[in-house]
């Protein structure tokens, strides 16, 4: 039996399957100005879903930024990374 799901790192492109309903719902919320929180156990695909959403929004010419805070040691470094990402989108 083959395993259809990759485990261990976010999936992208053709490896991302089966989350169209979630993408549509989150996209509608974000486009209407709502904040969204994704809550699920580890390895349930939250990061993959988020990265796909960001790509879809970029394709719609929306400005997006992604900062992985899992290994960010403190608020100062988070602020630096967020600033860098926002400035990258200005160009």
C-alpha positions as CSV (number, residue, x, y, z in Angstrom):
1,X,0.0,0.0,0.0
2,X,1.4,3.4,-0.9
3,X,1.4,6.3,1.4
4,X,-0.1,9.4,-0.2
5,X,1.0,11.8,2.4
6,X,4.5,13.1,2.9
7,X,5.5,13.6,6.5
8,X,8.3,15.7,7.9
9,X,8.3,18.9,5.8
10,X,5.6,21.1,4.2
11,X,4.3,19.9,0.9
12,X,4.0,22.2,-2.2
13,X,2.8,22.1,-5.8
14,X,1.3,18.8,-7.0
15,X,2.1,17.2,-3.6
16,X,-0.5,19.5,-2.0
17,X,-3.9,17.8,-2.3
18,X,-7.4,17.7,-0.8
19,X,-7.7,21.0,1.2
20,X,-9.7,23.1,-1.3
21,X,-12.5,23.7,1.1
22,X,-10.2,24.9,3.8
23,X,-8.3,27.1,1.4
24,X,-11.5,28.7,0.1
25,X,-12.8,29.4,3.6
26,X,-9.5,30.9,4.9
27,X,-9.0,32.9,1.7
28,X,-12.5,34.4,2.1
29,X,-11.9,35.3,5.7
30,X,-8.5,36.9,5.0
31,X,-9.8,38.8,2.0
32,X,-12.6,40.2,4.2
33,X,-10.1,41.5,6.7
34,X,-10.5,38.7,9.3
35,X,-7.7,37.3,11.4
36,X,-7.4,33.5,11.1
37,X,-5.8,31.1,13.6
38,X,-5.0,27.5,12.5
39,X,-5.0,25.1,15.4
40,X,-4.3,21.4,15.0
41,X,-1.8,18.8,16.4
42,X,1.7,18.7,14.9
43,X,2.0,17.3,11.4
44,X,-1.6,17.9,10.4
45,X,-0.6,20.1,7.5
46,X,-1.0,23.6,8.9
47,X,2.2,24.9,7.4
48,X,1.5,23.3,4.0
49,X,-2.0,24.8,4.1
50,X,-0.6,28.2,5.0
51,X,2.1,28.1,2.3
52,X,-0.5,27.1,-0.4
53,X,-2.7,30.0,0.8
54,X,0.2,32.5,0.6
55,X,1.0,31.3,-3.0
56,X,-2.7,31.6,-4.0
57,X,-2.8,35.1,-2.5
58,X,0.4,36.1,-4.3
59,X,-1.1,34.9,-7.6
60,X,-4.0,37.3,-6.9
61,X,-1.4,40.1,-6.5
62,X,-1.8,40.3,-2.7
63,X,1.2,41.2,-0.7
64,X,2.1,38.4,1.7
65,X,4.9,37.6,4.1
66,X,5.9,34.4,5.9
67,X,8.0,34.3,9.1
68,X,8.7,31.0,10.7
69,X,8.7,31.8,14.4
70,X,9.3,28.3,15.7
71,X,13.1,28.9,15.9
72,X,12.9,32.6,16.5
73,X,14.5,33.2,19.9
74,X,12.8,36.4,21.0
75,X,10.6,39.3,20.2
76,X,13.5,41.4,18.9
77,X,14.5,38.8,16.3
78,X,10.9,38.3,15.3
79,X,10.5,42.0,14.7
80,X,13.7,42.1,12.6
81,X,12.5,39.1,10.5
82,X,9.1,40.6,10.0
83,X,10.5,43.9,9.0
84,X,12.8,42.2,6.5
85,X,9.9,40.3,5.0
86,X,7.7,43.4,4.7
87,X,10.5,45.4,3.1
88,X,11.1,42.5,0.6
89,X,7.5,42.8,-0.5
90,X,7.9,46.5,-1.2
91,X,10.3,45.8,-4.0
